[in-house]
């Protein structure tokens, strides 16, 4: 396996992605957007796993310099400025996309993105931009449209969504209620997206993270949902690539 950290930029901000592939030949590539903690070990391992599946994986850096939050307060302080200005999320994801499209070991015509929690919102905002990539996968992601969280946003900026959309969601996620899920389905349908949602019963937020064990906060690992979502992701990638 070949791995390396790759420096790229969004304006003057230096970003540090992590790239993994099992070949020097061009491969389909999956961007991986991190949860609120930052570009840490969790998404680095996902990049390596995708390389084992025969793809290239690129762990995106949304905060700059691969910064990580220590505890809820620091994580929120890193994430909230992006939540309040969703154009920044779109710009950071487009910067990562442009970076991997220029790599010699990436097939620039076969790119997808997946993300976890906050990262799920990031990949959905990439799709909302209307960019022509193969698809996006959200794992227990935040589903609010930009106009729901960004006071400067009056409308979604994409009339149509070109990427196929897969959302993997826990029914008991307190951060994204079933009503919010239904609003998302209406948004995707209006945007003429090819969308699907897999909803797992008795499952809370962060169900793919073995370290999530805070029921009061709503983040609880669920081994069964984790395995099911992984199968759904692999089937989706096989379909779009």
N, C-alpha and C positions, 0 to 999 in steps of 0.2 A: 504494500500500500504506500502511496505517495501522499504526504501531508505537508502543508506549509501555511504560514501566516502571510496574508496578502494585505498590503497597505493600499487604501484607496481614499477618496475624499468626497465630502458633500460641502461644496464651497471651500471655506478655510478650515473646516473641521476634519481632522485626520481620523479615519476609521480603520479598524483592523479586523479583517475577516479571517476565517479559518477554512482552508480548502483541503478536501480529501478526495482521492480517486485511486482506482486500482490499475490504471492504464495511462500510458502516455498518448494514446489515441483519443480523439474527441469523443466525449461521452455526453448524454443528456445530463443536465445539471439541475439540482434542486437547491434553491435558496432556503435557509432555515432561520427564521426570526425567533429570537429568544424571548422567554418570559421576562417579567419586570426586573429580575435580578441582574440581567445583563448577559453578555456573551461568555458564559462560563462553561464548565465541564459538561453540563447537560446537553447543550446544543453541539458541542465539539464531538461528543459520542454519537450524536445523531448523524453528523457529517460522515464519520467513519462507518457507521452502519449503512448509510446510503451507498458508500463506496463498495462495501461488501456485497450489496445487491446489484452492482454493476453500473451504478450511476456515479456522477460526481456530486459531492455535497459541499455547500458553502455556507458556513455559519456567519450570519450577518451581524455587524456591530451597529446597533441603533444609537448608542450613547457617545461614541468616540473614545479612542484609545483603549478599547475593550474594558471600559470601567465596569465595576461590579458593585452592587449595593450590598451592604451588610446589615441585615435586619429590615423590617417593614418600612421604617421611616426613610432610610436611605434609598430603598428601592422606589418608594413613592416619589421621592424628590427627583430621581432620575427620570421616571416615567411621566409624571404629571405635566411637565412642560410640553411634551409631545402630544399628550391627550388633548391639551387645550389649543393646540395649533396643528391640525391634522395635515396641513400642507407639508409640514416638516417630516411627518411619517412617510408621506408619499415620496418626498424628495430623497430621503435616506434609502428607501427601498429601490427607487429608480437608480440611485448611485450604485447600489450593490448589483443590480441587474446589468448596468453598463459595464461594471468591472468584470463580471464573469463572461459576458458576451465577447470580451476581448482576449480571453484566455485561450491558448492554443489547444489545451486538452479539454475544451468544452465545445459541444455542438451548439452553436449560437441559435440554431433554429428549434432546439428542443430544451426549453427551460420551464421549470415550474417553481413553486414556492410553497413552503409549509411553515406554520408557526404555532407557538404554544402560549396560551393566555394572552398577554399583551401582544405577543408575536402573532397570534391568530388575527388580531385586529390589523396588524401591519401588513400581512399578506392579503387580507381582504381589501385594504386600502390600495394596495398595488393593483389588484383586480379592478377596483372601482375607478382607477385612473384610465381604464380602457386599453392598457398596454396589451399587445398581442403576444401573450405567452400561453403555454399549453393548459395550465391549471394551477389552482391553489388549494391547499388543505389547511383547515383551521382545527386545531386540537384545543378543546375547551377555551375557545377564543372569545374575546369581547366582540359583540356583534353590532354595537351601536353604529349607525351611519355617521358620517362627519357632521351633519347638521344637528345631531343629537348631543354632541360633546364639544363642538367648536363654535363659540359664539360668533365668530367671524364668517362662518360658512352658512350661506343661505340655501344652497342646493347641492346635491351630489354633483360632482363634476363630470361624470361619465353618463351619457345617455344610454349606452350599451356596454355590457361587460363581455369581452371576448374570451377570457379564460374560463374554463370549466371550474366549478366551485364545489368543494366537498367540505361540509362542516360536521365535526365529530364532537358531540355535546352531551353533557350529563344533565338529565332532567331536573335533578335537585340542586343544580348550580345556583347559589343565591346571588351571584353577580350577573347572571344572564337568565332571567326568568322565562317561563314558557311564553308569556305575552311578548317579551322582547324577541324571542325566536320567531314568533308569528309575524312580527313587524319586519324582521329580516327577510322572511320568505316573500313578503309583499314587495320589499325593495328589490330583491333579486329578480322577481318575476317582471316587475316594471322595467328593469334594465335588460330584459330578455336574456338573462344568463342561463346557462345549462347548469342547474344547481341541484344538489341533493344534501339531505341532512340525515345523519344517523344519531338517534337520541337514545342514550342508555339509561334505563330505569334505576332508581335508588343510587344514583351516582352524582357526586358533587364536583366542584371545580378542582382543577389540577390532578385529574385522575390518572394521568400518565407518569406522575412524578413520585417515585418510591419514598421520597423524603417528606411528602405532604401528609401531615397528620395533625391538622388543626381544625377540628370539627366546628368550633365556635367561629372561626374565620371563614369556614366554608371550603377549605382546601383539604381533600382527603384522597389518598391513593386508592385505586380500585384495580386489582390485578386483572379481573375478568374484562372490564371495560378497556383497560390498557391493551390487552391482547386482541380484543375485537377491533379496536381502532387501528392497530398496526396492520391487521389483515385488510381492513378497508383501505388504508393508505396504499398498501402494496398493490392491491387490485386496481386502484385508481391510477397509480403511476404506470402500471402495465397498459392500461387503456389509453392514456393520453400520449404515451411515448411509443 
